[in-house]
Amino acid sequence: MTINDLRSLDRNDVLGWLGLQARPSPGSWILSGLGFLGAGLLVGAAVALCVAPKPGRELREDLKDRLRRARTKADEVAPTITRDESRSPAGSSTY
């Protein structure tokens, strides 16, 4: 084993040698669960809109309006998100 081999080691390599593994944090499964919940809500809303008893033209107009409003709202929120990220100290980690 050379020094370059030691430099390339990470935590999972050492834990693997000991027969252990890293335990996922509670936040990781909560965030993934919320992601699946959000995706399910979006799919459910899309299916509900498509099955709604409206004529096709009216439904397409409603979808266009909703997507336009969502994009406008996302454009309004995006600058605040990038501003918040720029405030975090350099080299800080989230875990």
C-alpha positions in Angstrom: 0.0 0.0 0.0 1.4 3.4 -1.0 0.7 6.9 0.1 -1.5 7.5 -3.0 -3.6 4.5 -2.0 -4.1 5.9 1.5 -5.1 9.3 0.0 -7.8 7.7 -2.1 -9.4 5.9 0.9 -12.7 7.1 2.1 -14.8 6.3 5.1 -16.7 3.5 3.4 -13.5 1.7 2.5 -12.3 1.6 6.1 -15.8 0.6 7.4 -15.9 -2.2 4.8 -12.6 -3.6 6.0 -14.0 -3.7 9.5 -17.2 -5.4 8.3 -19.3 -2.3 9.0 -21.3 0.1 6.9 -22.4 3.7 7.3 -25.9 4.2 8.7 -28.1 6.5 6.6 -29.2 9.6 8.5 -32.8 10.0 9.5 -33.0 13.1 7.2 -32.1 11.1 4.1 -35.1 8.8 4.3 -37.4 11.7 5.3 -36.3 13.7 2.3 -36.6 10.8 -0.1 -40.1 10.0 1.3 -41.1 13.7 0.8 -39.8 13.5 -2.7 -41.9 10.5 -3.5 -44.9 12.1 -1.9 -44.4 15.2 -4.0 -44.0 13.2 -7.2 -47.2 11.2 -6.3 -49.1 14.4 -5.7 -48.0 15.8 -9.1 -49.0 12.6 -10.9 -52.3 12.4 -9.1 -53.1 16.0 -9.9 -52.2 15.5 -13.6 -54.4 12.4 -13.8 -57.3 14.2 -12.0 -57.1 17.1 -14.5 -57.0 14.7 -17.4 -60.0 12.8 -16.2 -62.0 15.9 -15.3 -65.3 16.3 -17.1 -64.2 19.3 -19.3 -64.0 19.7 -23.0 -60.4 19.2 -24.4 -59.9 22.8 -25.4 -61.0 24.1 -22.0 -58.8 21.6 -20.2 -55.7 22.5 -22.3 -56.3 26.2 -21.6 -56.5 25.4 -17.8 -53.3 23.4 -18.0 -51.5 26.2 -19.9 -52.6 28.8 -17.3 -51.6 26.6 -14.4 -48.2 25.8 -15.9 -47.7 29.5 -16.7 -48.5 30.5 -13.1 -46.2 27.8 -11.7 -43.3 29.0 -14.0 -43.9 32.6 -12.9 -43.8 31.5 -9.2 -40.7 29.5 -9.8 -39.0 32.4 -11.5 -39.9 34.6 -8.4 -38.5 32.0 -5.9 -35.3 31.1 -7.8 -33.4 34.3 -7.0 -34.1 33.9 -3.3 -32.8 30.3 -3.3 -29.5 31.3 -5.0 -29.1 34.2 -2.6 -29.5 31.9 0.4 -26.9 29.4 -0.9 -24.4 32.2 -1.4 -24.6 33.1 2.3 -23.4 29.6 3.4 -19.7 29.6 4.5 -17.2 28.2 2.2 -16.2 24.6 2.8 -19.3 23.9 5.0 -20.9 20.6 4.6 -24.5 19.6 4.9 -23.9 16.4 6.9 
